Amino acid sequence: MFKEETPRWKNRRKIRAIFLVIALFLFAFLYILIGGPGSNYFKVSLKRLLYPVPVFNHLIIEHNGVKKRLIPGQTLHIHPHDSLKIVKIDTSIPFNRGIRLFSESFDVNALNKKRVIAKLLPGQDIFHLYTYTIKVKHRIDSIGKVCLVISPSVEDWLKKADKIIDPKKRTVFLNMAIKEKVGDLRLNIRLADEYLAQKRWKEGAKIIEDIIKEREDLPAPIISGQASLGLMKKLADSYERLRQYSKVIDTLKKILLASPEDLEIRLRLAELLEKKGRLKEAIKEYAIILPRLTEDEKIVCMKNIGYLLFQTGQKKKALKWYLKAAKYDKKDPNLYYNIGSIYDDLKRHELAEKYLYLALELKKDDIGGRLRLGQSFLKKGKLKEAKRYVKEILKGNPNHLEALILLAAIAEKEGDKKALMSLYEKILSHDSKNTIILFNLGVLETEEGNVKKALHYFERLVKVDPKDIQAREALFDTYQRQKRDNLAFNQAVVLIKLVPRKISYYRYTFKYLIEMDKFEQLADYMLRGVKANPKNFELRQYLILSYLKQKKNELAIKEMEKALKLKPNDTTLLHQLAKVKEEAGYLGPALQLYKKILDISPGDEKAEAAYLRLRLKTLRKGK
């Protein structure tokens, strides 16, 4: 027995039938629309559904607990101690069939679980820059990639460097850090500091130079202004250690351009300029410093500026600064001495004496001041006052050499020869090689007629100074007067070497050697004289005679011809040359010389007779 259908179920069946008819109608419509019979559209569509084109959309990675989406070609920078986990690979492939990750030298598949990256690095060494490419592959084809860059922070490098005990190893490590962490100047600065700590100034300076140059070349600063000044100070220190003082000066000037109020740097620059002799520049820097100093420091600075101005020859300006300093410091005798000296140089002697007195009042035992006053009075001819100050010195120290010399100068001005000689002998007992005193004593003894004593002093002098011309001339003259020809000749020979242009020594040498018949030696000395005095006719005559005495007629002829260039109308020399040439058989030249004599002096009977004689000889030979 069947149960009868209710109206509700009848309505449902009608609705289903209607939907089925509509679906069939739409299917038929679409079939006709896309091409009708023979079309493979549904086949292709089905194939695309079952076998889609592989496309990599993105990769979701959990980085230190935070999810990040990496699109194709994107790079993720991470620290070695960071944790990573690959959460999802999004591709066009349903259910990621045939999709896999691949990275050369890096176990990317280990990131399916949360991992600390350092554990996946080679040897778990974090101190390198690692770059890994993670490829997304569909079967064997790469459909996209992302990059992973792993590197420690600069702080990691610096902390590790600080823990390395061996300086050499630390330097190697920092050099490696710079190569790995290109562009971060904190590492370069740390390496420069390391070189400086190891006193490797050249290497340290080179790094700092490069840092500063890089900073100047960039439009925006890569290190702060204060840090830059610190680097420049280190650079200046390095240059100073390397004794490259010009570079130190240039660097200090650059620092002051950026920090003009830096008193310490400006003072350092001023002192270095002074040390290197660049005094005008040093004066300028000290003048800038002066207003910022304490009162005591100002006094020292003013004195120094005065001293430097004096050194550069600016005496009037130096005086002004010394006088400024004297307003504040009334107890410095040296300051008064300096003022007194400048006034003395400026010929303002009264003011000079005033300040020298002030100096002596402050320094009762000052020998230098008394000497200066004594010298000042001596210059002005105030011998009594000069002697008083000198005797004050000698009272405390009877053997004070400078005081004795000054007293001798006073005695000389007074014309007291006896006192002068006594003082000279006393000075000589303390300074046995004083050439001035030896010479003066020699002269005084000569004037007193004590020739033996005079010779003793002159002989001592030439032993001390063999090139003292005045002493040797004194000996030469004395020996001549004493007829001690051998000794006089010895002095003449030395004087010829010392003063080769003085003719009187050659005259004496000629006279001495002629009497000794030493013609070869005579020729040597006269030849020296002719070379030193090529235009001296007298010396050539001496040389000619020496050659004739040695029968060296050819050499004599050459010298005669040279002498005739000096005095072409000297008939005596022409006679001499004509005779020598005639004796040598040069009749023609001799005849011409006699004719020249007759042209110059027509009444010369000797030349006429010789001319006729030679004329006959030449005529006979012609036959």
C-alpha positions as CSV (number, residue, x, y, z in Angstrom):
1,M,0.0,0.0,0.0
2,F,1.6,3.3,-1.1
3,K,1.5,6.5,0.7
4,E,0.0,9.3,-1.4
5,E,2.3,12.3,-2.2
6,T,1.6,15.5,-0.5
7,P,1.1,18.8,-2.4
8,R,4.5,19.9,-0.9
9,W,6.4,17.2,-2.7
10,K,4.6,17.8,-5.9
11,N,5.7,21.4,-5.9
12,R,9.4,20.4,-5.4
13,R,9.3,18.1,-8.3
14,K,7.9,20.8,-10.6
15,I,10.6,23.2,-9.5
16,R,13.4,20.7,-10.2
17,A,11.9,20.0,-13.7
18,I,11.8,23.7,-14.5
19,F,15.5,24.1,-13.4
20,L,16.6,21.1,-15.5
21,V,14.9,22.5,-18.6
22,I,16.5,25.9,-18.0
23,A,19.9,24.3,-17.5
24,L,19.6,22.3,-20.7
25,F,18.5,25.4,-22.5
26,L,21.5,27.4,-21.3
27,F,23.9,24.6,-22.0
28,A,22.6,24.4,-25.6
29,F,22.9,28.1,-25.9
30,L,26.4,28.2,-24.7
31,Y,27.4,25.3,-27.0
32,I,26.1,27.1,-30.0
33,L,27.7,30.4,-28.8
34,I,31.2,29.0,-28.5
35,G,31.3,27.3,-31.8
36,G,28.9,24.5,-31.9
37,P,30.0,21.1,-33.1
38,G,33.8,20.5,-33.3
39,S,34.8,23.0,-30.6
40,N,37.4,21.9,-27.9
41,Y,36.8,24.7,-25.5
42,F,35.5,22.5,-22.7
43,K,38.4,20.2,-23.2
44,V,40.9,23.1,-22.9
45,S,39.1,24.5,-19.9
46,L,39.2,21.2,-18.1
47,K,42.9,20.8,-18.9
48,R,43.6,24.3,-17.4
49,L,41.6,23.3,-14.3
50,L,43.5,20.1,-13.9
51,Y,47.0,21.4,-15.1
52,P,47.3,25.2,-14.3
53,V,50.3,27.4,-15.4
54,P,52.7,27.5,-12.3
55,V,53.1,31.0,-10.8
56,F,54.8,32.0,-7.6
57,N,52.8,34.6,-5.8
58,H,54.5,35.1,-2.4
59,L,56.2,33.4,0.5
60,I,55.1,33.9,4.1
61,I,58.0,33.8,6.6
62,E,57.7,34.1,10.4
63,H,60.7,36.3,11.4
64,N,61.3,36.4,15.1
65,G,57.6,35.6,15.6
66,V,56.4,38.2,13.1
67,K,54.9,37.1,9.8
68,K,56.3,38.7,6.7
69,R,55.2,38.4,3.1
70,L,58.0,38.2,0.5
71,I,57.1,38.7,-3.1
72,P,59.2,37.4,-6.0
73,G,62.6,39.1,-6.1
74,Q,62.4,40.6,-2.6
75,T,65.3,40.4,-0.2
76,L,65.1,39.9,3.5
77,H,68.0,41.1,5.7
78,I,68.4,39.3,9.0
79,H,70.8,38.8,11.9
80,P,72.4,35.5,12.4
81,H,70.7,35.1,15.8
82,D,67.3,35.8,14.4
83,S,64.7,32.9,14.1
84,L,62.9,32.0,10.9
85,K,60.1,29.7,9.8
86,I,58.5,29.2,6.4
87,V,54.8,29.4,7.0
88,K,53.3,29.3,3.5
89,I,54.2,29.1,-0.2
90,D,51.5,30.7,-2.3
91,T,51.4,29.6,-6.0
92,S,48.9,29.1,-8.7
93,I,49.2,25.3,-8.4
94,P,46.3,23.7,-6.4
95,F,47.6,22.2,-3.2
96,N,51.2,23.2,-4.3
97,R,51.6,19.9,-6.2
98,G,55.2,19.6,-7.4
99,I,56.3,22.8,-5.6
100,R,59.5,22.8,-3.7
101,L,62.2,25.2,-2.3
102,F,65.8,25.0,-3.2
103,S,69.0,27.0,-2.1
104,E,72.6,26.3,-2.9
105,S,74.7,25.8,0.2
106,F,71.8,26.5,2.5
107,D,69.4,24.1,4.1
108,V,66.2,26.0,3.3
109,N,63.9,23.1,4.0
110,A,65.1,23.1,7.6
111,L,63.0,26.3,7.9
112,N,59.8,24.2,7.9
113,K,60.3,24.4,11.6
114,K,61.3,27.5,13.6
115,R,65.1,27.7,13.5
116,V,67.9,30.1,14.7
117,I,69.7,31.0,11.5
118,A,73.2,30.8,13.1
119,K,72.8,27.0,13.5
120,L,72.4,26.7,9.7
121,L,75.5,28.7,8.8
122,P,78.8,27.0,7.7
123,G,80.6,26.2,11.0
124,Q,78.0,28.3,12.7
125,D,80.3,31.2,12.1
126,I,78.3,34.4,12.2
127,F,81.1,36.8,11.2
128,H,80.6,36.8,7.5
129,L,78.1,38.3,5.1
130,Y,76.0,35.5,3.7
131,T,73.7,35.9,0.7
132,Y,71.4,33.0,-0.2
133,T,69.0,32.8,-3.1
134,I,65.9,30.7,-2.3
135,K,64.3,29.4,-5.5
136,V,60.7,28.3,-5.8
137,K,60.6,25.4,-8.2
138,H,57.8,23.5,-9.9
139,R,59.2,20.1,-10.4
140,I,62.6,21.1,-12.2
141,D,61.6,24.6,-13.4
142,S,62.2,27.7,-11.3
143,I,59.1,29.9,-11.1
144,G,60.4,32.6,-8.7
145,K,62.9,33.5,-6.1
146,V,63.5,35.5,-2.9
147,C,66.9,36.5,-1.3
148,L,68.1,36.0,2.2
149,V,71.0,38.3,3.4
150,I,72.5,37.3,6.8
151,S,75.1,39.5,8.5
152,P,76.1,40.5,12.0
153,S,75.6,44.0,13.2
154,V,78.5,46.5,13.5
155,E,78.1,46.2,17.3
156,D,78.7,42.5,17.0
157,W,82.0,43.1,15.1
158,L,83.1,45.7,17.6
159,K,82.2,43.6,20.7
160,K,84.1,40.6,19.2
161,A,87.1,42.8,18.4
162,D,87.2,44.1,22.0
163,K,87.4,40.5,23.3
164,I,90.4,39.6,21.1
165,I,93.5,39.9,23.3
166,D,96.3,39.7,20.7
167,P,96.7,43.1,18.9
168,K,97.8,41.5,15.7
169,K,94.8,39.2,15.6
170,R,92.5,42.0,16.5
171,T,93.8,44.1,13.6
172,V,93.3,41.2,11.2
173,F,89.8,40.7,12.5
174,L,88.9,44.4,12.0
175,N,90.3,44.4,8.5
176,M,88.0,41.4,7.7
177,A,85.1,43.3,9.3
178,I,85.6,46.3,7.0
179,K,85.6,44.0,3.9
180,E,82.5,42.3,5.1
181,K,80.6,45.4,6.3
182,V,81.5,47.7,3.4
183,G,80.5,51.3,4.0
184,D,80.1,51.5,7.8
185,L,82.8,53.9,8.9
186,R,82.5,52.9,12.6
187,L,84.6,49.9,11.8
188,N,87.2,52.0,9.9
189,I,87.4,54.4,12.9
190,R,87.9,51.4,15.2
191,L,90.7,50.0,13.0
192,A,92.4,53.5,12.8
193,D,92.3,53.6,16.7
194,E,93.8,50.2,16.8
195,Y,96.7,51.2,14.5
196,L,97.3,54.3,16.6
197,A,97.3,52.3,19.8
198,Q,99.9,50.0,18.3
199,K,101.9,53.2,17.2
200,R,101.5,52.3,13.6
201,W,101.0,56.0,12.8
202,K,101.2,55.8,9.1
203,E,98.5,53.1,8.7
204,G,96.2,54.9,11.2
205,A,96.7,58.3,9.4
206,K,95.9,56.7,6.0
207,I,92.6,55.4,7.2
208,I,91.6,58.6,8.9
209,E,92.5,60.6,5.7
210,D,90.3,58.3,3.7
211,I,87.4,58.7,6.1
212,I,87.7,62.5,6.1
213,K,87.9,62.6,2.3
214,E,84.8,60.3,2.0
215,R,82.9,62.6,4.4
216,E,83.8,65.7,2.4
217,D,82.8,64.0,-0.9
218,L,79.3,63.1,0.3
219,P,76.5,65.7,0.2
220,A,75.3,64.7,3.6
221,P,77.6,64.0,6.6
222,I,78.1,60.3,7.4
223,I,79.6,61.1,10.8
224,S,78.7,63.9,13.2
225,G,80.7,67.2,13.2
226,Q,82.0,66.5,16.7
227,A,83.2,63.0,15.7
228,S,84.8,64.5,12.6
229,L,86.8,67.0,14.7
230,G,87.9,64.1,16.9
231,L,89.2,62.3,13.8
232,M,91.1,65.4,12.6
233,K,92.7,65.7,16.1
234,K,93.8,62.1,15.9
235,L,95.1,62.8,12.4
236,A,97.1,65.8,13.6
237,D,98.6,63.6,16.4
238,S,99.6,60.9,13.9
239,Y,101.3,63.5,11.6
240,E,103.2,64.8,14.6
241,R,104.4,61.4,15.5
242,L,105.5,61.0,11.8
243,R,107.2,64.4,12.0
244,Q,105.2,65.6,9.1
245,Y,104.8,69.1,10.6
246,S,103.5,70.9,7.6
247,K,100.6,68.4,7.5
248,V,100.1,68.9,11.3
249,I,99.8,72.6,10.7
250,D,97.4,72.3,7.8
251,T,95.2,69.9,9.9
252,L,95.1,72.1,12.9
253,K,94.1,75.0,10.7
254,K,91.2,73.0,9.3
255,I,90.0,72.1,12.8
256,L,90.0,75.8,13.7
257,L,87.9,76.6,10.7
258,A,85.2,74.3,12.0
259,S,85.9,75.1,15.7
260,P,87.5,78.6,16.0
261,E,86.9,78.8,19.7
262,D,89.1,75.7,20.5
263,L,91.8,77.4,22.6
264,E,93.8,74.2,23.1
265,I,94.1,73.6,19.3
266,R,95.0,77.3,18.6
267,L,97.7,77.3,21.3
268,R,99.1,74.0,19.8
269,L,99.1,75.6,16.4
270,A,100.9,78.7,17.6
271,E,103.6,76.7,19.4
272,L,104.2,74.5,16.4
273,L,104.4,77.4,14.0
274,E,107.0,79.0,16.4
275,K,108.9,75.7,16.6
276,K,109.1,75.4,12.8
277,G,110.3,79.0,12.4
278,R,107.0,80.3,10.9
279,L,107.1,83.2,13.3
280,K,104.8,85.7,11.6
281,E,102.0,83.1,11.6
282,A,102.8,82.2,15.2
283,I,102.5,85.8,16.3
284,K,99.1,86.1,14.6
285,E,97.8,83.0,16.4
286,Y,99.1,84.1,19.8
287,A,97.4,87.5,19.3
288,I,94.1,85.7,18.8
289,I,94.6,83.6,21.9
290,L,95.6,86.6,24.2
291,P,92.2,88.0,25.1
292,R,91.0,84.6,26.4
293,L,93.9,84.0,28.8
294,T,94.2,84.6,32.5
295,E,96.3,87.6,33.6
296,D,99.3,85.5,34.4
297,E,99.0,83.7,31.0
298,K,98.6,87.0,29.2
299,I,101.9,88.2,30.7
300,V,103.7,85.1,29.4
301,C,102.0,85.4,26.0
302,M,102.9,89.1,25.6
303,K,106.5,88.4,26.4
304,N,106.5,85.6,23.8
305,I,104.9,87.8,21.1
306,G,107.6,90.5,21.9
307,Y,110.4,87.9,21.6
308,L,109.0,86.6,18.3
309,L,108.6,90.1,16.8
310,F,112.3,90.8,17.8
311,Q,113.3,87.6,16.1
312,T,111.6,88.7,12.9
313,G,113.4,92.1,13.1
314,Q,110.4,94.1,14.1
315,K,112.1,95.7,17.0
316,K,109.7,98.6,17.5
317,K,106.7,96.3,17.6
318,A,108.6,94.0,20.0
319,L,109.3,96.9,22.3
320,K,105.6,97.8,22.5
321,W,104.7,94.2,23.6
322,Y,107.5,94.1,26.1
323,L,106.4,97.4,27.5
324,K,102.8,96.1,27.8
325,A,104.1,93.1,29.7
326,A,106.2,95.3,32.0
327,K,103.0,97.1,33.1
328,Y,101.8,93.9,34.7
329,D,105.1,92.3,35.6
330,K,107.5,94.6,37.4
331,K,109.7,91.8,38.8
332,D,111.2,90.2,35.7
333,P,114.8,91.4,35.2
334,N,115.0,89.5,31.9
335,L,112.1,91.6,30.6
336,Y,113.9,94.8,31.5
337,Y,117.1,93.5,29.9
338,N,115.1,92.9,26.6
339,I,113.6,96.4,26.7
340,G,117.0,97.9,27.5
341,S,118.6,96.0,24.6
342,I,116.0,97.2,22.1
343,Y,116.4,100.8,23.3
344,D,120.1,100.4,22.8
345,D,119.7,99.1,19.3
346,L,117.4,102.0,18.6
347,K,120.2,104.4,19.8
348,R,118.0,105.5,22.7
349,H,120.8,104.9,25.2
350,E,119.3,106.8,28.2
351,L,116.2,104.6,28.2
352,A,118.4,101.5,27.6
353,E,120.4,102.4,30.8
354,K,117.2,103.0,32.7
355,Y,115.9,99.5,32.1
356,L,119.3,97.9,32.7
357,Y,119.4,99.6,36.1
358,L,116.0,98.3,36.9
359,A,117.1,94.8,35.9
360,L,120.2,95.0,38.2
361,E,118.1,96.3,41.1
362,L,115.9,93.1,40.8
363,K,118.9,90.8,40.3
364,K,121.8,92.0,42.5
365,D,124.1,89.0,41.6
366,D,123.4,89.4,37.9
367,I,126.7,89.2,36.0
368,G,125.2,89.4,32.6
369,G,123.4,92.6,33.3
370,R,126.6,94.2,34.6
371,L,128.4,93.1,31.5
372,R,125.7,94.6,29.3
373,L,125.9,97.9,31.2
374,G,129.6,97.9,31.0
375,Q,129.5,97.4,27.3
376,S,126.9,100.1,26.9
377,F,129.0,102.6,28.8
378,L,132.1,101.6,26.8
379,K,130.2,102.2,23.5
380,K,129.4,105.7,24.8
381,G,132.9,106.4,25.9
382,K,132.0,106.5,29.6
383,L,135.0,104.5,30.6
384,K,134.8,105.2,34.4
385,E,131.3,103.9,34.7
386,A,132.1,100.9,32.5
387,K,135.1,100.0,34.6
388,R,133.0,100.2,37.8
389,Y,130.6,97.5,36.6
390,V,133.4,95.3,35.3
391,K,135.3,95.5,38.6
392,E,132.1,94.5,40.5
393,I,132.0,91.3,38.4
394,L,135.8,90.6,38.9
395,K,135.4,91.2,42.6
396,G,133.1,88.2,42.8
397,N,135.0,86.2,40.2
398,P,138.5,87.4,39.4
399,N,138.9,85.0,36.5
400,H,135.6,85.9,34.7
401,L,136.8,85.7,31.1
402,E,134.2,88.1,29.5
403,A,134.8,90.7,32.2
404,L,138.5,90.5,31.7
405,I,138.1,90.9,27.9
406,L,135.8,93.9,28.5
407,L,138.3,95.4,31.0
408,A,141.0,95.0,28.4
409,A,138.9,96.9,25.9
410,I,138.6,99.7,28.4
411,A,142.3,99.7,29.0
412,E,142.9,99.9,25.2
413,K,140.6,102.9,25.0
414,E,142.5,104.5,27.9
415,G,145.8,103.8,26.1
416,D,147.2,102.0,29.1
417,K,149.5,99.5,27.3
418,K,151.0,98.1,30.4
419,A,147.6,97.3,32.0
420,L,146.4,96.0,28.6
421,M,149.3,93.6,28.2
422,S,148.9,92.3,31.7
423,L,145.2,91.7,31.1
424,Y,145.9,90.0,27.8
425,E,148.3,87.6,29.5
426,K,145.7,86.9,32.2
427,I,143.1,86.2,29.6
428,L,145.5,83.9,27.7
429,S,146.2,81.9,30.9
430,H,142.5,81.0,30.9
431,D,142.0,80.8,27.1
432,S,145.4,79.7,25.6
433,K,144.0,79.4,22.1
434,N,142.4,82.9,21.9
435,T,143.7,84.0,18.5
436,I,142.7,87.7,19.0
437,I,144.6,88.0,22.2
438,L,147.6,86.2,20.8
439,F,147.7,88.6,17.8
440,N,147.2,91.7,20.0
441,L,150.0,90.6,22.3
442,G,152.2,90.0,19.4
443,V,151.5,93.5,18.0
444,L,152.0,95.1,21.5
445,E,155.3,93.4,22.0
446,T,156.4,94.4,18.5
447,E,155.5,98.0,19.3
448,E,157.5,97.8,22.6
449,G,160.5,96.4,20.7
450,N,160.2,92.9,22.2
451,V,160.7,91.1,18.9
452,K,161.5,87.8,20.5
453,K,158.2,87.8,22.6
454,A,156.2,89.1,19.6
455,L,157.5,86.2,17.5
456,H,156.6,83.8,20.3
457,Y,152.9,84.9,20.2
458,F,152.7,85.0,16.4
459,E,154.2,81.5,16.2
460,R,151.7,80.2,18.8
461,L,148.9,81.8,16.8
462,V,149.7,80.1,13.5
463,K,149.8,76.7,15.3
464,V,146.3,77.4,16.6
465,D,145.1,78.7,13.2
466,P,147.5,77.9,10.3
467,K,145.4,80.1,8.0
468,D,145.7,83.3,10.0
469,I,147.1,85.6,7.3
470,Q,147.8,88.6,9.5
471,A,150.0,86.5,11.9
472,R,151.9,85.0,9.0
473,E,152.5,88.4,7.5
474,A,153.8,89.6,10.8
475,L,156.2,86.7,11.0
476,F,157.2,87.2,7.3
477,D,158.0,90.9,7.9
478,T,159.9,90.1,11.2
479,Y,162.0,87.3,9.7
480,Q,162.9,89.6,6.8
481,R,164.1,92.3,9.1
482,Q,166.1,89.7,11.1
483,K,167.7,88.4,7.8
484,R,166.3,84.9,8.6
485,D,165.7,84.3,4.9
486,N,164.9,80.6,5.2
487,L,162.1,81.3,7.7
488,A,160.9,84.3,5.7
489,F,160.8,82.1,2.6
490,N,158.7,79.4,4.4
491,Q,156.1,82.1,5.4
492,A,156.1,83.5,1.8
493,V,155.4,80.0,0.4
494,V,152.4,79.6,2.8
495,L,151.1,83.1,2.0
496,I,151.3,82.4,-1.7
497,K,148.8,79.5,-1.1
498,L,146.6,81.6,1.2
499,V,146.7,84.9,-0.8
500,P,147.7,83.8,-4.4
501,R,146.9,87.3,-5.9
502,K,149.4,89.2,-3.7
503,I,152.5,89.9,-5.8
504,S,155.0,90.9,-3.0
505,Y,155.3,87.2,-1.8
506,Y,156.3,86.1,-5.3
507,R,159.0,88.9,-5.5
508,Y,160.6,87.6,-2.3
509,T,160.3,84.0,-3.4
510,F,161.9,84.9,-6.8
511,K,164.8,86.7,-5.1
512,Y,165.4,83.9,-2.6
513,L,165.3,81.1,-5.2
514,I,167.5,83.0,-7.8
515,E,170.2,83.4,-5.1
516,M,169.8,79.7,-4.3
517,D,170.0,78.7,-8.1
518,K,166.8,76.7,-7.6
519,F,165.3,77.5,-11.0
520,E,163.0,74.5,-11.4
521,Q,161.4,75.3,-8.0
522,L,161.3,78.9,-9.0
523,A,159.4,78.0,-12.2
524,D,156.8,76.1,-10.2
525,Y,156.0,79.1,-7.9
526,M,156.0,81.6,-10.7
527,L,153.7,79.4,-12.8
528,R,151.2,79.4,-9.9
529,G,151.5,83.2,-9.7
530,V,150.8,83.5,-13.5
531,K,147.7,81.3,-13.2
532,A,146.4,83.4,-10.3
533,N,147.4,86.7,-11.9
534,P,147.2,86.1,-15.7
535,K,147.5,89.8,-16.6
536,N,150.6,90.5,-14.4
537,F,153.6,91.3,-16.6
538,E,156.1,91.1,-13.8
539,L,155.3,87.5,-12.8
540,R,155.6,86.4,-16.5
541,Q,159.1,87.9,-16.6
542,Y,160.1,85.9,-13.6
543,L,158.7,82.8,-15.2
544,I,160.5,83.5,-18.5
545,L,163.8,84.0,-16.7
546,S,163.3,80.7,-14.8
547,Y,162.8,78.8,-18.1
548,L,165.8,80.5,-19.7
549,K,168.0,79.5,-16.8
550,Q,166.9,75.9,-17.3
551,K,167.6,76.1,-21.1
552,K,163.8,75.5,-21.7
553,N,163.8,77.9,-24.6
554,E,160.6,76.7,-26.2
555,L,158.6,77.2,-23.0
556,A,160.3,80.6,-22.6
557,I,159.3,81.6,-26.1
558,K,155.6,80.7,-25.4
559,E,155.6,82.8,-22.2
560,M,157.3,85.7,-24.0
561,E,154.7,85.7,-26.7
562,K,152.0,85.7,-24.0
563,A,153.8,88.6,-22.2
564,L,153.9,90.6,-25.5
565,K,150.1,90.4,-25.6
566,L,150.1,92.3,-22.4
567,K,152.8,94.8,-23.5
568,P,153.2,94.6,-27.3
569,N,155.6,97.5,-27.6
570,D,158.0,96.4,-24.9
571,T,161.3,96.6,-26.8
572,T,163.3,94.9,-24.1
573,L,161.1,91.9,-24.3
574,L,161.1,92.0,-28.1
575,H,165.0,92.0,-28.1
576,Q,164.9,89.1,-25.7
577,L,162.5,87.1,-27.8
578,A,164.3,87.9,-31.1
579,K,167.7,86.8,-29.6
580,V,166.2,83.4,-28.3
581,K,164.5,82.8,-31.7
582,E,167.8,83.6,-33.6
583,E,169.7,81.2,-31.4
584,A,167.1,78.6,-32.0
585,G,167.5,79.0,-35.8
586,Y,164.2,80.8,-36.4
587,L,165.8,83.5,-38.5
588,G,162.7,84.8,-40.3
589,P,160.7,85.4,-37.1
590,A,163.7,86.9,-35.4
591,L,164.2,89.3,-38.4
592,Q,160.5,90.4,-38.2
593,L,160.9,91.0,-34.4
594,Y,164.0,93.3,-35.0
595,K,162.1,95.1,-37.7
596,K,159.2,95.7,-35.2
597,I,161.7,97.1,-32.7
598,L,163.0,99.5,-35.3
599,D,159.4,100.5,-36.2
600,I,158.8,101.3,-32.5
601,S,162.2,102.8,-31.8
602,P,163.9,103.8,-35.1
603,G,167.2,104.8,-33.5
604,D,167.8,101.5,-31.7
605,E,171.4,100.7,-32.8
606,K,171.4,97.2,-31.4
607,A,168.3,96.3,-33.3
608,E,169.7,97.9,-36.5
609,A,172.9,95.9,-36.3
610,A,171.0,92.7,-35.6
611,Y,168.5,93.4,-38.4
612,L,171.4,93.9,-40.9
613,R,173.2,90.8,-39.8
614,L,170.2,88.6,-40.1
615,R,169.2,90.2,-43.4
616,L,172.6,89.3,-44.9
617,K,172.3,85.8,-43.6
618,T,168.9,85.3,-45.1
619,L,170.2,86.8,-48.5
620,R,173.1,84.4,-48.5
621,K,170.9,81.4,-47.8
622,G,168.6,82.6,-50.6
623,K,171.5,82.4,-53.1
